[in-house]
Structures are given as C-alpha cells and as structure tokens.
Amino acid sequence: MTAPTPDEKVAAPKPPTPKFVMPVPVLNRSNGRLIEDRFSTWPQRIFDSKWSLPSYRFGAAMLVAIAAALYATGWLVGELSTRGEQAYSLIFHYGASYGLSPLSVGVIWIALKVIAVLLVILVNGLWSIWWERKISAHIQSRVGPTFAGSPKGRNFHGWAQTPIDGLKLLLKEDITPAAADRWVHALAPAIVIAPCIIAFAPVSFGSQLAAANLDIGTLYIFAFAGISVIGVVMAGWASGNKYSLLGGLRAAAQIVSYELPRGFSIVPVLMFAGSLNLSVIADAQTGFWWGVVPKWFVFYPVVGQIAFAIFLIASVAETNRTPFDIPEAESELVSGFHTEYSGMKWSIFFLTEYAYVLLGSFLLATFFLGGGGAPLPYAPFLLVPSWLWMLAKALLMMFVFLWIRWTLPRLRADQLMDFTWKFLLPWCFANIALAGLYLAFWLKP
Amino acid sequence: MSNQVTNAPSNSPVKTDQLFINLGPQHPSTHGVLRIGLTIEGEIIIKAVPDVGYLHRGTEKLAEVRGYHHCVVLSDRWDYVSAMPNNLVFCLAAEKLLGVKPPPRADALRVVMCETNRIASHLLFLGTYGIDLGAFTPFLYAFREREMILDLFEMLCGARLTYNYIRLGGVMVDVSPEWTARLKEFVEYFKPRLDEYDTLLTYNPIFMSRTKGVGLISAKEAVDWALSGPNLRGSGVNYDVRKHEPYCGYEQYDFDVPLGETGSCWDRYFCRAQEMRQSLRIIEQALAKLPEGPFMATGVAKIPKPAAGEAYAHVEASRGDLGIYLASDGGISPFRMHVRAPSFANLAILQEKLTGMKISDVIALLGSTDIVLGEVDR
C-alpha cells in the first residue's frame, strides 16, 4: 500500500463523534498547573449531552411512570364524591352500632372534611414550592434542586427539597425585632392564613366535591380572601422597619384595588351560569359545540377570553407575585412586609401565598375551564374522573402563574394603580355589557 | 395617582410625615456598599444624599510604596467587574513614563481582552438591571454567558476576576490556538443570545414602561456633570475615547459608537446592549488579523525606574473614561498616582436627579448608571 494522497485523506470517513466526551485537561501555560476543564460545562455542550446522563433518563422515565400511575389511580378510584358517600354511610352505620347520634356523626364528618381541606393546603405548600423551583430553574436555564432525597445517587428531581427546607424553617430561631410591636407582629401571620383556609370551604375539587356546598360560594371566597390584607398591613406596621411599613402600605393599596376587577371580571360567568354556587357554575359548562369544542366559558367568543385574562391578571396581583409583587419588591423594599420575619412565621406567609395561588388556580379552572369536565367526549378522556381533571387544570393554571412570574419584570406602584383603574376596570364593565348582549340575543335563558 | 408623581411633592394635596430611610450600605440593589440617605414623603424622594467610602482600600496611596509592576495588581481591584481596562490604563501611563512601546501583537491582544471583558461587564449590568426591575430570568441568562468569558480568562491567565494579565510592555502570556478557537466558538454562540435578551428584556413592554422616560439626563447635564461611557452616550453625546484618542491601534478596527436619544434609563441600557455587538465586531476583526511576533517588549526592567516626570493616559473602560495620572520622581514607585474613575464621576449626578422620583425609580436610575463600588471608592 502506498501512502494515501491528500485527496484520499479528505475522503476518508470520519469516526462517529461520541455523545459525551471526556474533557481534555487544560494546562495553564504560564505555570503548567492543571486547570479544571470548565468548557465541558458550556451551555451548548450540556444541552447536547443531557440525554446521555443516566440520571436524566431515569428522571424522565419516572415522570412518565408517575403520569401513568395517576391515570390508572384515577380510573380505579373513580369519582371521589361517590367514595365519600360510601365513607359517610360507613361511619353512619358503624357509629349507629356504637350508639352515636346522627348529630355527632355529622360533627365527625365535618371535622374530617376540614382536615381534608387543611391537608390540601399543606400538601400544596410542599408540592408547589418544589414545582416552582423546578419550573423557574428550567425557565432560567438551570436544573434546580437535584440531590435532596437521593439514595445512591438515583435522584429524582430533588423531590425531598421542600420537606427538608420545611424542617429547617421549623428549627430556625424565631426572631422578633426589638423595635417590633410584639403581639401584632406575632398575630399577623395568623390573620393572614386564617381567612385563606376559611376561603377554601366552598371550593369544588371535582363534581359534588366541596367541603361546603354554599349557594353564595363565589362571594364567600372573595369576601374572605380580602381579609388577608389586614394581616399584611399588620405585619408591615408591627415590624418596626421602614421598608416593611412601605411594603404594608403598598400591599393595602394594591390588594384592595385589584379586588374590584377580580370580582367584576367573573360577572359574565355568573350571568351565563345563573348562580354563585361553584358546582352549578362548573356544571353549566358541560356539553360540546359540534361535538369537539367544550362549552367552557373561556371558549365563549370575546367575552370569555377577556374575562379569563382579567381574572388571571387580578389573581396574580392578589397573590403579590411578579409582575405585581411591589409589596415585597426585593430590589426596592428588601422583602417588604415580611423582611423582619423568620422561621415558621415567615413560612406561614409563604404557605399563604401558595395557598392563594392554588385557590386562584382552582377558581380559574372552575369558572373558565369547565371544572371537572373532560376536554373531549372520547373514551380515554371520559375514563378520568372529575377530581383528576380538576387537579390537572388547576396545576396547568398554576404553571401559568409561575410562567408569568419568571418571565416579566415588575411594575411600578403608580403604573400598577393606573393599570387596574384605567384599563382593567373599564374593560370589565364593557365585558359585562357584551355578556348582556349575548344573553339577550344568543343564549336566551 | 399619576398627577402626584409628575407634580413637585410640595404641590401634592396629601401631606404626610417625612421619613428618612437608608438605602444601603446593605441593600440588594445598590450593587455593593453604596449608601443613599433618602428623605421620602410617601413614595416620593424629597432629598437624596449618596454616601461613598465603604469600600475604600487606599490603592492610590498604596501605589506610592509599590513598584510599577505591583501597581498593576492594585489596578485589578478598582473595577473588579472589568479588570482588563484597569490593567491597560496603568500600563499605558507607565509605558509613557518609561518610554516603552509594546509590540503589535501585544496591542492586538490587549484590544481582544478589553473588548471581551467589556462584554462580560455589560452582561453583568444587563442581568443585574433586570433583577433591579424585578425580572429574575435575564440575570441567569446573562451570567450563563458571562461564565463562559470568565472560563476563557481562567484558561488564559488562571484568574477569573483579577487578571493582572496586561503587563508593562505587553501581556503576561501569548494566547494559544486552542484559546482563540474557544473564543471564536463563544462569539458564534453569543451572537444569537443578544437577540434573545432583546425579546426577553429590551423590548418587554413592562421593562420599557419602567425605564423609558425615567431618569432623563439631557446632553448638557451629562457633559456638565462629567458623565462618560454609556451614560454619556445614552444622552446622545458622541464621545468615545476609542474613536477620539485611539490607543492600542483601535483606529484599525471598524466599529460604531451606539448613541441614545433622550438620555433615559432605557437609552443607557440600550447603548450597553448595542456596545456588546460592537465589541463582538472588534473581537472578530482583531482575531482575524492577529499579528505574529513577540507579545512582550524588550527592555522593561524588573524594577523600572522611570525618569522624573508625569504622564496621563486614559482609555474607554466598560463604565466610561478611565484615566490615570502618574507622577514619577525617578524612584522605584510612583510619586503620586491619581485615578479618574468613571463610576465615581457618574455617581455624582444622582443627588440632583433622584429628587422628586419614586422609590422604584431610584433603583431604575441607580441601576442604569452601572456603578461598581470598588471603582468609586478605590
């Protein structure tokens, strides 16, 4: 064999480049010392090679498995309301055999429902902090919590991060500043979270699945959700910190202002449904146009979309999240009203924030996304029970909340006020008028 | 509500007690240890007094007992976000005293390093300015790219922040072919990222409403208060040391000087965003025609003893016109060194401009001037 000519060299097939290449050590040319090869962590190389990592493939497979397990569970369990009726009759007959009066059985049943709702709020705190951290990480080109709860390196997206964080918060020192008004400072977190828990009573988690089936459910929720602002103002005032005070003042102005568009934006929904009861509103959206498009209020032309957008914006503002997080604007007011809080008191503020996000998500799902109804009238969708659909829609809305938060900058306080009074509120009224026209000419009751 | 903002505070129908708050020295948005004493009425600033000196390390005095080579190390600590121009300006002044002329390859390398470092510095500004206005995501994006530049510098000279790379008479080490390949890879990677920032932050309606028309500095005011760098050019004044008094062969490179229109926070931001594109152009040109030859001039003594005299050199650093005045009495250390730090000069206008603004706008204006406290206090 003769030596190959230059042309043959070019034509020779290149060996396939492996997916993940061990980094070549880089030496410092001035002193010959080894420099860690940081180029293997450059973004384009990480993006190219992420599927070659076993932990990445494991995590993805686990996500698919969890989705499948949820589907199977939903199919096996069926409607939770029927299970609840079975459980109630079981308690009733079992209690009757022990001589319990129907009244005491009723009390036990109400206590069980209260505990269930409390569990929803607490588990939501654990879940949504993890969810927010992972979503924000991936929006920001990071990976977020990865290692917490990983025996032998088989980590699953850092699932144990929030329980461990919660443990840390429990063990942290609870500091009350010397300048603080002790009682008001201690009472403020309770005033913030109590109305939030109470507001969850009429929330429907599926068809016929609510702790209290109230006919004035919508009004009840908005009334109680508005009380939390008193706790926020108390926290700002009692902390003995000027930044906290400014944050409390801003929160009072903001939350009171955004109550209005939030309330008025769902008036068209109430007009279409003809009731304030959340279950009735959800049931009013059953059925399909042309057999495929669900009759959800968000799909009502023009009116539905405007109402949905305004309600979503006002809900984000009610929960003090970016772009409306001026009460706790980190870069301006350090942390606003909860600057001087630590430990569990601080985490109660956070728990409340996430509970309100969950409340807003469930309300969005109930008012606009058809509650527990399936999006398409076909078998694989109809097999899923209503509580699972409700949960899926609420989590989708929660993702929208996070998506908004991690994308947009913050408004200024006066722009925020201009936005609600000069833009959102007029559009609310225009929307109500439009809904009236719909009722008069299209959807004759 | 909006009427109260535009009117002077004394015309406001609502009277409240004045409140004095300390913005800093420990505050998330003062970018270091700047303290601003704010007297506020509601949310409106009545009086603002910037207070500097929390990071004073006395480098100008220290230079009087250090050798010339050691002063380069001191210069790293002024503007620690972009240390290459600091090294460069001291070396230019000292080379004038010593009568040394660096070889062409060293000049080209100095230009490459300064422009790369300018990108890193502007990326830090872009990210932290987003955080100041409540957008957290651009920060991580900007730092992802900034990390790549720091990796490049680490490969080059072993340091990620205080390089000490530009030395009297040249540079510390020559660049390797692998390094230039990595830099070219970065340049190609970085170009589309700039458009990404535009979609994420620059033309975001909320961002524009927070910055356009806020913190207006007219061209006359900018010149009167001796602003320089992007702060001056944001007001529409076309002054760039690289164009007007070219050093290190900047006259060979084809680049534009981006100018703002109204002198608002957004214009200053936009100038910096555009300067990154121009820096990329300069880097590409410099890498394409990198001259061969030595990277260090001959005849620089281990202990330089320049003849008695004085020299002034200034460069367009990332934050503006950075100048060094060096006086020598013939000894082994400078008789006197004075630094004309751009951040310090840019900071002075705040006391006038902050009055009558809202607290949120204080952060917007302070962030847009892009100060580094290491350079303010030196």
Interface residues (C-beta under 8 A of the other chain):
Chain A: V26 N28 R29 S30 N31 R33 I35 R38 F39 W42 P43 Q44 S136 I139 Q140 S141 R142 K242 Y243 L246 T322 P323 D325 I326 A329 E330 S331 E332 L333 V334 W406 T407 L408 P409 R410 L411 R412 A413 D414 Q415 M417 D418
Chain B: M1 S2 Q4 V5 L19 I21 H27 P28 S29 E43 G130 I131 D132 L133 G134 A135 F136 T137 L140 Y141 R144 E147 M148 D151 E154 M155 C157 G158 M172 V173 D174 S176 E178 R182 Y189 L200 L201 N204 I206 F207 S209 R210 K358 I359 S360 D361 V362 I363
